[in-house]
Amino acid sequence: MEKLIYITLFLSCCIFTSCEKESISVIEGYFLDSCSLKPIPPTTLEIWGTYTPRTFYSYKPDEAVGLITTGKNGYFRFEYNYIKSFDGYKFYKGENLFYQRGYETRLKFTALKNTLCAHNIILLTRRSFTNQDTLFFSGSAVGTTSYIVGPFENRQTIRILSRLNTASSGGFLEIDNTAKSELIWGLGTEEYKNVSHIPSYQVPPNIIREVRQYVCGQGDDIYINLRNK
């Protein structure tokens, strides 16, 4: 009988310990400044757990989880005992959103700021045009407006670096993140102005959608078709 009591107590402890372990959440990762993998300076951040409303009436406010300070190498690790299941986390520096992402039981990531993606812009043309012709292009795939002055060659390739859209994540993207963007272009200032401001002009081939981008990597080739110009 005494042996049975000990076994019962032992199993109870095991079950209790297992529950305790299951309620431990671990958040860890690196915050790096750029594709060079340079760490950000040591930074104190406040972590908040977030919920995604399933219906209009199921809204739950964010909940404070704790404070972290990144190390000299940009690394941090944070453990907390919490049974609730968050849908995501936000990291705040003071009142400003620093980074946010979705939830995992064991949250580990590498997030980079000032990320770049490379693209090859390839011109398709049946004639060379002249030095009086200017091709303008811009959009979320390439950032600010850029231009190329003629003459042009068929399959002429221009390599560009562009920043990925990070508005939704506080300026950071994870190192394995991908995105989709678009490019608009016009031959000459008038066509480019029309494509930039008038929706009816924003149709193929002057708008190129679904351009894939990769953090610190090589994105899609972008073909600009001048064959009918």
C-alpha positions in Angstrom: 0.0 0.0 0.0 2.8 2.4 0.9 4.5 1.6 -2.4 1.3 2.4 -4.3 1.1 5.8 -2.5 4.7 6.6 -3.5 4.0 5.6 -7.1 0.8 7.8 -7.2 2.7 10.8 -5.8 5.5 10.2 -8.3 3.1 10.1 -11.2 1.3 13.2 -9.9 4.6 15.1 -9.8 5.4 14.0 -13.3 2.1 15.2 -14.6 2.3 18.5 -12.8 5.9 19.1 -14.0 4.8 18.2 -17.6 2.0 20.8 -17.4 4.4 23.4 -16.1 6.8 22.7 -18.9 4.0 23.0 -21.5 3.0 26.4 -20.2 6.6 27.8 -20.7 6.8 29.9 -23.8 10.3 30.8 -25.2 10.8 33.8 -27.5 14.3 34.2 -28.9 16.0 35.6 -31.9 18.3 38.1 -33.5 17.7 41.7 -34.5 20.2 42.7 -37.2 20.6 46.0 -38.9 21.0 45.0 -42.6 22.0 42.3 -45.0 25.5 42.6 -43.8 24.2 40.9 -40.6 25.5 43.7 -38.4 23.7 43.6 -35.1 21.6 46.5 -33.9 22.9 48.3 -30.8 21.7 46.9 -27.5 18.1 47.9 -27.2 15.4 47.5 -24.6 12.1 46.3 -25.9 8.7 45.6 -24.4 6.9 42.5 -25.7 3.1 42.4 -26.0 1.0 39.4 -26.9 -1.7 40.0 -29.5 -5.0 38.3 -30.5 -6.6 38.1 -33.9 -10.4 38.7 -33.6 -12.4 35.9 -35.1 -15.6 37.9 -35.1 -16.5 41.5 -34.3 -17.4 40.6 -30.7 -14.3 38.5 -30.0 -11.8 41.4 -29.9 -9.2 41.1 -27.1 -6.7 43.8 -26.2 -3.0 43.2 -26.4 -1.4 42.0 -23.2 2.0 43.0 -21.8 4.4 40.0 -21.6 7.7 41.4 -20.4 10.9 43.3 -21.2 14.0 42.3 -23.1 17.3 43.9 -23.9 19.2 42.7 -26.9 22.9 41.8 -26.5 25.9 43.1 -28.4 25.3 40.5 -31.1 21.6 41.5 -31.4 20.5 38.3 -29.7 17.8 37.9 -26.9 16.0 35.1 -25.2 12.9 35.5 -23.0 11.0 32.8 -21.2 7.7 33.2 -19.5 5.1 31.0 -17.9 1.8 31.5 -19.7 -1.0 29.2 -20.5 -2.9 31.5 -22.9 -2.3 31.2 -26.6 -1.5 34.4 -28.3 -1.9 34.9 -32.1 1.2 37.1 -32.4 3.7 39.3 -30.7 4.6 43.0 -30.9 7.9 44.5 -29.8 7.8 48.1 -28.7 10.6 50.6 -28.2 9.0 53.1 -26.0 5.7 53.9 -27.7 6.9 53.0 -31.2 6.3 49.6 -32.8 9.7 48.0 -33.4 8.7 44.6 -34.8 5.8 42.2 -34.9 5.2 38.7 -36.1 2.8 35.7 -35.8 2.8 33.2 -32.9 4.6 29.9 -32.5 4.9 27.7 -29.5 8.7 28.2 -29.6 9.3 31.6 -31.2 12.8 31.8 -32.8 13.7 34.2 -35.6 16.3 36.3 -37.3 14.9 39.7 -38.3 16.8 42.3 -40.4 16.2 46.0 -41.1 17.1 47.9 -44.3 16.8 44.7 -46.3 17.5 44.7 -50.0 16.5 42.5 -53.0 18.2 42.4 -56.4 16.3 42.4 -59.7 17.3 42.3 -63.3 15.3 44.6 -65.5 15.4 43.2 -69.1 14.3 45.3 -72.1 12.6 43.7 -75.0 12.7 45.8 -78.1 12.7 45.6 -81.9 14.6 48.9 -82.4 17.2 50.8 -80.6 15.4 54.2 -80.2 17.6 57.3 -79.7 19.2 59.3 -77.0 16.1 61.5 -77.0 14.1 58.6 -75.6 13.9 58.0 -71.8 12.4 55.1 -70.1 11.0 55.8 -66.6 10.1 53.2 -64.1 9.1 53.0 -60.4 6.9 51.1 -57.9 7.2 48.9 -54.8 9.6 46.6 -56.7 12.2 49.3 -57.2 11.4 52.2 -54.9 11.8 55.7 -56.1 11.6 56.7 -59.8 14.5 55.6 -62.0 15.2 56.1 -65.7 17.3 54.9 -68.6 18.2 57.0 -71.6 18.3 55.4 -75.1 19.4 54.1 -77.4 18.3 50.6 -76.1 19.3 47.1 -77.1 17.1 44.0 -77.2 17.5 42.1 -73.9 19.6 44.9 -72.4 19.8 44.2 -68.7 19.9 46.7 -65.8 20.6 45.3 -62.4 18.9 47.2 -59.5 18.7 46.8 -55.7 15.4 47.6 -54.1 14.1 47.7 -50.5 11.3 45.4 -49.5 8.1 46.8 -48.0 8.4 46.6 -44.2 5.6 48.8 -43.1 3.6 46.0 -41.5 6.5 44.7 -39.4 7.9 47.8 -37.8 10.8 48.1 -40.3 12.1 44.5 -39.9 11.6 41.4 -42.1 12.7 37.9 -41.3 15.7 36.6 -43.1 13.6 33.9 -45.0 10.7 36.2 -45.8 9.4 36.8 -49.3 7.2 39.5 -50.7 5.4 40.4 -53.9 5.5 43.9 -55.4 4.9 45.7 -58.7 6.6 48.0 -61.2 5.1 50.6 -63.5 6.9 52.1 -66.5 6.4 54.7 -69.2 8.4 55.7 -72.3 8.8 59.5 -72.0 7.5 61.8 -69.3 3.9 62.0 -70.6 3.3 58.3 -70.7 5.0 57.8 -67.4 2.9 60.5 -65.8 -0.3 59.0 -67.2 0.6 55.5 -65.9 1.6 56.9 -62.5 -1.7 58.8 -61.9 -4.4 57.5 -64.2 -5.7 54.0 -63.3 -6.9 53.3 -66.9 -3.2 53.4 -68.0 -2.1 51.0 -65.3 -2.6 47.9 -67.3 -0.1 45.4 -68.9 2.5 45.9 -70.2 2.9 49.2 -68.4 2.3 47.7 -65.0 4.0 44.5 -63.9 2.4 42.8 -60.9 3.4 39.9 -58.7 7.1 40.5 -58.8 8.6 38.2 -56.1 11.2 39.6 -53.7 13.5 37.8 -51.3 15.1 39.3 -48.2 18.8 39.9 -49.1 18.5 37.7 -52.2 17.8 37.7 -56.0 14.2 38.4 -56.9 12.3 37.9 -60.2 13.6 39.2 -63.5 11.4 42.1 -64.7 10.7 42.3 -68.4 9.8 45.7 -69.9 8.3 45.1 -73.4 9.0 48.0 -75.8 8.3 46.0 -79.0 5.1 47.9 -79.8 6.6 51.3 -79.3 
